């Protein structure tokens, strides 16, 4: 039974994700971890998160555990708190950037990193077996509320940047919380950095009325217009659980995540006089181009923050992250962190004393296309296998760390199964936008051909 995807369990509420299923998962978690050190339970602002968090908390308590309830917080804030509360585990009820009908469960290890796959497998086996710990009335656990979690997290970020220098710049920032969990932390953070904050979608609302919770270019039009119309220095947009941040420059241009990733990686390598940067195979070539002249190197992993953060620890990386806005600052914590990324960008602009657009203009430019292709879950692996075989037969150089990445003379195309949705993710990159589009269409055609072959009668 495979329940955990790239970043936790995510299912549709009332369909796969029911009260009974949530209790079953919580019971399995409670059985897999010994009674003793507390378990942190946090949640995002989705309409079902309060109820599911209560089910998780109650099940753990009935299994004898002590629960630290941190309430609504961004995912990285919960990760920050787990080791500081000396907890053995964190359980977050969240579906990150998924649509509002989804929710899920994400587990955080005692060190604040996502749990190892082996731990997830143990939980999955316990769910399948229906394992749960049951204790007599005299051994029932307890819970306590942690009311200053947001303050602790914000204080931690402030300790990573030059607050006085940022405050002297008095930035005007359009902040779009996307009706998500960042509403309880990012406005406070920016104001403490001396920013004039123009807030969009700043109230928690699990239906995401402002725009869908994934901060794509199309979903950030209001923020783009607000930055240009209000003469702001930049815009910052979070996803639903605020482990990501995307940016808009002073002209109202949406900045692709790969550009911010390369910019921050270059800065980290320059300040460290070299070092390793860790990123998934989906990253833009611009990242390597940005760090290699400064003595940096790039280590590639599977897609997903668990793979990236674990490799960062092993490689003693100076920086890491994904091209979707999920940057990781290891001096703070090994977690994708939208608020920390926002503070790091403000710190870089203040230190360089130059506009964000001007700093980004120094980076090598590539055209990176990101698309989705609908594909039934049970066919995803077979489709990727057929596509890989076709590319190999054509003599293309392949990388199969995650899905299949095929290189050509003018760029590359990557196809990989989504870890949380019934689709394939397609990435294609080249210096020439037309070449990138051609590679993307080639990849889509390969998937279509594989799906037709699999649908054909034997």
N, C-alpha and C positions, 0 to 999 in steps of 0.2 A: 504494500500500500504506500504510494508516494503522495504525501500531503503537502510537504514544504516545497515551494518553488524557489526562484532565485532569491526572493526576500520574504520568506515566511509563507504561511497559509493564507490564501485569498480566495474567497468564494462568494457567491451571490446569497445575500441574506434571505431567509425564508425558503430557499431552494436547497443548496448543499449545506449552507451555514444556518443551522437551526439551533434552538436552545439545547436540544439533546446532544447534538454534535459538539457544541461548545463545552458542555459538561464532560463529555467523553474525552475531549482533548485536554481539558484542565485536569481531569482525573488521571490521565496518563502522565502529564507533567508532574503532578503531585507525587505519583508513584515512583517516578524516575529520579527524584531528588530527595535526599534525606531530610527529615525534620531537624530543624536547628536554626541555622542562619536564615534571615528573612528572605522572602521573595517579593520583589517590587512589581506592582501592577500599575500600569499607566494606560492611557487611551488617547485617541484623537477625538475630534468633534463630530463624528458621523452620527446619524440619527439612532443607530443601534449600538453605538460603542458603550454608552453608559450601562445598558442592560447586559451586554456580553461581558463587560468588565466585572459587573456584580456576580454574574454566574461563575466566572473564573475565580474571583476572590472567594466566594462562598464555598466552592468546591475544594479549593486549597485549604481553607480553614477547617472544613469538615474532615480533611485528611491530616489534620494536626499541624499544619504550617502556620507560621506567623507572616502576615502580609503587610507590606508597606505600601499604602495607597497614595500615589503621587498625583492622581487626578488627570486632568487634561493637560498634556504637554507635548511639544514636538518630540518625535522619535529620538533625535540626538540629545535632547535634554534628559530623557529617561536613561539613555546610554551613559550620559555623564554622571547621573546620580547613582547608578547601580553599584559601582565600586566605592563611592563615597558613603553610601549607606551600609557598607560591608555586607551586601546581599550576596546570596549564592546564585541568583538568577533574576532576570527581569522578564516580564511578560507584558507585551504591548498589544492592545487591541487596536488595530489599524489596518487600512488597506492602502496607505500611502497616496499615490496619485490616481488610483483606480476610480471608475465612475461611482456615483453615490449608492448604487444598489449593492456594492461589494463591501465586505469587511473581512477581517482576518486576525491572525495571531502571529506575532513575531517574538522570538526568544533571544534574550541577551545574556551572555555569559558573565561571570563574576568580574571579569576584567573590563567589561563595557563593550566588547566586541560581539558581533553576532555569534551564536553558538556554532560549533563545528557541525559538519554534516553528520558525523557519527552520532552526535547527541540527537539531532533531528530524527535519525533512523531509529534510535532507541524509543523516542516518543511515538513514532509511527507504528512500531511493533506493538507498543503498549496500547495504542488506540485500537489497532486491529484485534488485539486479544481482549479488549475491554477491561484492561487492568486499571485498578484504582485503589488508593489506600483508604481504608475505613478504620476509624479509631473510636473507642468508647467515649462517652460523654465527658469523662474526666480528663481526656487528652485532646479535646477540641482545641484548635489553634485560636489565633486572635488577629486583629488588624489594628493598625494605627495610621493616622493621616500625616503626610509630609506636606506642610503648607507653604514652605519656602523654597520649593524645588525650582520654580521659575527664577527667583532671585539668585539662588546659588549658581544656576546655569549662566545667567547674564553676567554675574560677577566674574565667573571663570573666563568668559570671552573677553571682557574688558581687560583682564590681566594679560592678554595675548597681543594687544595693540597699543600704540602710543595715543592714549586718549586725549592728552592735551593738544597734540599736533592736529588730530582730527577735529577737535572742537574749535581750534583757531580758524579752520577753513569754513565753518558754519555752512555745511552742505545743505542744499534743499534736495530732499529725496522723496520720490513717489514710491510708497510701499504698498504693494498689493499682497495681502495675506491670503487671498483666494478663499476666504471664509473658513480657513483651516486652522490648525493648532498653533501656527506662528503668531496668531493674534494675541496670545498670552505672553509672548516674549519679545518678538522683534520690534514692535513700536517702542517699548521701554528701552531696549538696547540702543536704538538709533537716537532716541531723545537724550540718553545719557552720553552719547557721543557728540552731542551738541548739534544734531541735525534738525532742520525744520522738516517735519514729517507730514506729507500729504497722503492720507490713508485712503485706500480703496479696499472694499470687501474685508473690512477689519473686524467684523463680528463673526463669532462661530456660527456656522449653519451647515449642517451635514448634507443639505440638498445642493450645496454649491450653486446658489442662485446667480452669483456674479459671472462665473465662467467655469467650465470643467476644470477639475483640480490638477490636471497635468499642464504645466506652464509652457506649452508650445507657442510658437509665434502667433498662430491664429487665435489662441486663447488669451493673449496679452494685448489686444488692440486698444482696450481702454487705457491701460497703463502707458502704452506708447503715445497715445494722444495727450494724456495728462502731462507726461514729461515735457513734450514739445510745447503744449499750451501754457503750462505753468512756469516755463523757463527753469526747470529743475536741472540739477547737475547730473542726476542719473535716476533710473528706476530699478526697483528690486521686486521680483515676483517669486513667491514660494509655492510649492506644491502642497498637497493636503496635510502631510505630516511634517513638512518643513525640513526634510533632510536634503532638500535641493534649493538652489536659488539661481534664477536667471536674471539677466541684466539688460537694461535699456540705456543707451547713451543719451547725451544731452540733446541730440537732434531727433530723438524719438526712434532710433534704429534698434530693433531687437538684435541682441548679440547672441549668436549661437553658442551653446555651451562649450564647444571645443575651443573657442577663442579665449574665453575666460580661463579654461583649464590650462591652456598653453601659457597664457600670461602669468598666472600664479605659479605655475611650475618653473618658468624661466626665473621669476623673482626668487623662489625658494632655492633653486640651484645656484644662482648668483650669490645669494647671501651665505650659502653654505660652502661656496667655492668648490662645487661639484656635488655628486651624490646621485642616488638612484631615485627615479620617479616610476611609480607603478600605476598601470592603467590597463583596461581590458583591450581585447583585440579590436573592438569597435572604435577605438580612438583615432583621431585624425593624425596624419603624418606630420602636421604642423607642430605637434608636441615634440617629436624627436628633433625636428628642425630647429626648434626654439632652444632646447636644452643642450644639445650636443656641442655647439661652439663654446659653451661655458663649462665643459667638463662633465656634463650630466650624461646619464644613460637611462634607457627605458626598459622596464621589465613588463611583459605582457601577461595577462591572466584571462581566465574566463570572465564573462560579463557578470556583474553583480558585486555589491559592496562586500559580502563575506569573503569572496576570493581576493579582492583587492586589498582589504585591510589585513588579512592574514599574511599575504605576501609582503605588505609593507613592513610588518613586524619582523618577518624573517630576513628581509633584505636591508633593514635599518634605513628605510626610505626617508628622503627629506620631504617628499610630497607625493600625493596620489589622488586618484579620483576617476570619475567617468565623464563622458562628454555630454551628459544630460543635465548638467548643473550640479552634480554630486561631487563636490571637491572635499578632500580630506586633509586636514592640517594636523600632522602627527604630534606637534608640540602641544596641542590642546587635547585631542583624543583621536583614536583610530575609528572614526565614524564619519560618514557623509553628513555634512552639517551646514544647512543653509544660512543660519545666522552667523556662524563663524566665518563662512565665506563672504557674507556681506561686509562684516567688519574688516576682513583681510583686504577686500577690494578698496574700501574707504581708506584704510591705512596706506595702501600702495599709492593711491592717487595723491594723498596728502604728502607722502614722503617724496614722490617724484615731482610734486607741484605742477602737474600737467593733467589735462582732461583725459578721461578714460578712452575716448575715441582716438586720441593722439598716441597713447600707449599701445593700443590694439593695432594701429596702422603699421607698427614696426614688425609685426609678426608675419611669417610666411602665410600666404592665403591659399586655401584649397576650397573646392566646392564639395561639400559633404551632404549627401542626400540620405534622408531617413524616412522609411516608409513601412507600412504594415501590410501583410498579406493574410487574409483569413485562411485558416487551415485547421481542420479537426484535430483535436489533441492526439487521438490515437494514430494519426497519419504523419505527425510532424517529423518524427525521427526517420521514417521511411522516405519522406520527401527530401529531407536534407541529405540522406544517403545517396539517393538517386542523382541529386544535383551535384554532389561531390564526385560521383563516378563519371558524370558527363564532363565536368570540368577537367578531371584527371585524364580522360580519354582525349581531350582537346590539347593536352600538353601544358596546362596551366600550373603554375606553382601554387600549392595549397598550404594553408595553415588550418588545422582542425582542433585547436584548443577548445573552441566553443562553436558548434555549427561548422560551417565551411567558409573560409576566406580565400578567394581566388584572385591572384594577381595577374595583371596584364602589363603591357609596356607603358600605358598611360594612367594606370590607377589600379583600384581593387574594388571587389564587391564582396560583401559578407551576408550570409543568410544563417540565422540561428533561431531555434524555437524560443518563443516567449516562455518565461518561467511561471507566469501567472495568468495568461490569457490564451484562448484558442486561436493563435496566429503565429506567423513567422515574422521576425523583424529583419528588414532589409536595410543595409548600409552600402553606399557606393560613393567613392571619392576619386577625384582627379583634379589637377590644376585647372583644367578647362571645364567649365560647367556643362558644355555639350557632351564632353567625354564622360563626365559623371552620370549624366542622364542616360547616355547609351548603355553604360554598365548596369545602371539600375533596371533599365528595360530588359536587358539581357538576363539579369537575375530573375526578374518577374516571369519572363518567358520560360525559363528553366523550371521554375516552380509549377507553372501551368502545365508544362509537358509532363512533369512527374505526377501531378494530380490526375491527369488524364490517363496515364499508364496504370496508376493504382486503381482507378475506377473501372478500367476495361475488364470485361469478363475473361477468366483464365482460358 
